Amino acid sequence: MFRAIFSGWDDRAGFDAVVRTCYSPDSPRWSSGHEPDARHFKCFLIIEQDNVPVARCALYANPGIMSEGGETLLIGSYECVIDKAVAECLFNEVAAYARANGYTDLIGPMDGSTWNSHRFNDPVLRAPFFTEIHHHPYYPTQWQAQGFAPIEKYVSRIDHELLIDRARIATKEIELSDAGIRIRTIQLDRVQEEFKRIGTFCMSAFKENRFFTPIPVEEFVAKYTRIAPLLKPELVLLAEDARGELQGFILALPDLFEPDPARRALIVKTAATSKEAPVKGIGHHLLRRTEEVAVGMGFSKTIHAFMSVQNRSASGSHVVFGSEPFGSYTLYHKHLP
């Protein structure tokens, strides 16, 4: 016997209990799961079977994300036992809620925006790397069985050979310097101020990305400050012009899910450059500078994570971002008839 329960932000008990139903105590889910976000939040949905919470999702309405002009409801924080009937019950309730509230399209998994957890991992025979979400591999199949189809694809790539061309790096450094571009490391002793500048820059640099919606810079700072204790300043580089304006940055950090420091990869988490930068190639140079530092710190490989296949950076990834695929991810969509 199924029972659907809709609840608000402050009523989390049943919502959180679904995770305990779906995963064993030693699951990687506990260190790399996906959680809801308050921005654009509408409600939680929990499915109980014989009084046991067996499925859940969070529903969002972000006016900046629409599909083919229709009103779009976002589905995030999805968890479900491996039972087709349970998943069908949850999605039937989602569809009923959407129709009752004027939504014509469903997109997920996405917790409100692309600043939060979004997309499912496609099947892969390896452990997750740091920043990669862990979930049951059957989740995409459950969505596909309910009529969801891919609307966006992402890739991660790994470079096993960090071949450092120091002469080329030095030459580019001189070119940038002549153009008034200075590269420095992040200053962690004033990390909130640094992330405020980076966040403001990202709102402009990422605005043409599909499904991008801006958030207040204060929210960006709060999200990134959480990882500040994990950062090594040598791996977060900022490119500034003669006026001190940011023209590009790169943020990388170690794969902390790898227990052996000697085998850890460097993860390039976020990078962006300005289209109005006075010199081309700043992003590429920041990457090569970061890799040069990484080699000196003992890293031997780099993971370039979560690149949209529609972005120019991903299309050139076989040259710039390593030669081997390391993961793929899917965001799904369904139009409600």
C-alpha positions, -999 to +999 in steps of 0.1 A: +000+000+000+015+033-011+010+067+005+022+100-010+033+127+015+040+163+005+058+184+031+075+218+035+112+228+040+111+225+078+095+190+077+126+168+068+122+137+089+105+114+063+125+129+035+158+121+052+146+087+063+144+076+026+182+077+024+185+052+053+161+029+035+179+030+002+216+027+013+236+006+036+256+023+065+289+018+046+277+033+013+297+061-004+263+079-005+270+092+030+300+112+018+290+121-017+252+124-018+229+150-032+208+173-009+181+198-014+185+236-016+161+263-004+162+285-035+133+279-058+120+251-035+084+242-037+079+210-016+092+176-007+075+144-019+079+111+000+064+078-009+057+053+019+050+017+014+034+000+044+046+030+065+082+027+053+097+056+034+109+041+001+112+070-024+116+108-024+123+139-044+123+176-040+104+198-064+115+233-076+102+260-098+131+281-112+116+307-136+150+310-154+149+274-165+123+266-192+119+238-218+106+248-252+088+278-236+068+257-212+065+261-175+091+237-160+091+218-127+125+206-116+130+173-097+159+170-074+173+149-045+158+117-060+162+085-041+142+053-046+144+016-038+149-008-067+112-013-074+095-003-106+061+002-089+075+025-063+092+047-089+061+048-110+040+059-080+064+087-072+065+100-108+027+097-111+025+120-080+050+144-095+030+146-128-002+152-109+013+180-089+028+195-121-005+195-140-024+209-110+001+238-108+004+246-145+037+229-153+041+213-187+076+200-185+098+181-160+136+183-158+159+165-135+177+156-115+184+192-105+181+207-071+168+241-082+197+252-104+229+240-119+247+256-089+235+226-070+235+189-076+222+180-111+225+151-136+229+114-130+261+095-135+260+071-165+272+036-156+309+033-150+331+006-134+351+027-109+347+044-076+334+080-076+360+108-074+357+137-051+329+161-061+312+133-081+278+124-067+271+088-057+237+072-064+223+038-073+231+029-109+195+020-116+182+055-111+185+066-148+167+034-158+138+043-135+135+077-151+138+064-186+110+039-179+088+068-170+094+085-203+123+108-195+149+114-222+183+131-222+182+169-225+218+176-217+250+155-215+282+162-196+316+145-196+347+141-174+381+133-189+413+122-174+448+131-184+473+105-173+503+122-188+510+157-174+536+167-200+548+201-189+563+224-215+580+249-193+594+269-221+560+275-236+546+284-202+574+309-197+568+325-231+531+328-225+538+343-191+558+371-208+531+377-233+505+381-206+527+403-185+533+426-215+496+429-218+492+438-182+479+404-170+492+392-137+486+357-123+485+351-086+472+325-061+441+329-041+446+345-007+429+321+018+433+346+047+406+367+030+388+339+012+353+354+014+365+385-004+382+364-030+351+342-036+330+374-038+351+385-067+351+351-083+314+347-079+307+381-095+329+371-124+312+337-128+277+353-131+290+370-162+313+343-176+287+315-173+256+334-184+255+318-219+257+283-205+226+262-210+203+262-180+224+289-162+206+310-137+223+336-116+223+334-078+232+362-053+269+364-049+265+359-012+251+324-019+280+317-042+304+327-014+286+305+011+288+275-012+324+278-021+335+288+014+325+253+025+353+238+005+379+265+015+395+242+042+402+217+014+419+241-010+456+245-016+463+281-027+489+270-053+460+252-071+436+282-073+450+308-098+435+342-107+444+362-137+440+400-132+445+429-156+464+461-148+434+475-131+430+445-109+400+433-127+396+395-129+401+381-165+401+344-156+405+319-129+410+282-123+401+262-091+415+227-087+417+204-057+429+169-049+407+138-053+401+133-016+382+101-022+415+084-031+430+072+002+465+069-012+480+105-016+505+091-041+477+080-064+455+110-061+444+129-092+441+167-094+404+177-101+398+208-121+365+218-106+358+253-120+375+275-146+364+305-166+378+333-187+365+366-199+355+370-235+368+405-234+402+396-221+430+416-239+450+384-247+437+350-260+447+318-243+444+328-206+424+298-197+448+274-214+477+290-197+460+289-163+455+252-168+491+246-178+504+267-149+482+246-125+494+214-139+530+226-136+524+232-099+506+199-095+535+179-109+558+196-084+533+186-056+535+149-067+503+147-089+506+126-120+471+129-135+443+154-139+405+150-140+386+176-159+352+173-144+316+178-156+320+196-189+289+202-209+293+186-243+278+217-258+305+239-245+335+248-266+358+236-238+344+200-241+346+199-279+384+204-277+388+182-247+407+155-266+436+180-270+433+203-240+417+182-214+433+148-217+427+120-241+406+096-222+369+097-212+365+092-175+328+096-170+296+108-185+264+123-170+229+129-181+202+155-173+167+143-182+135+159-195+099+149-200+070+168-216+037+162-200+009+154-225 
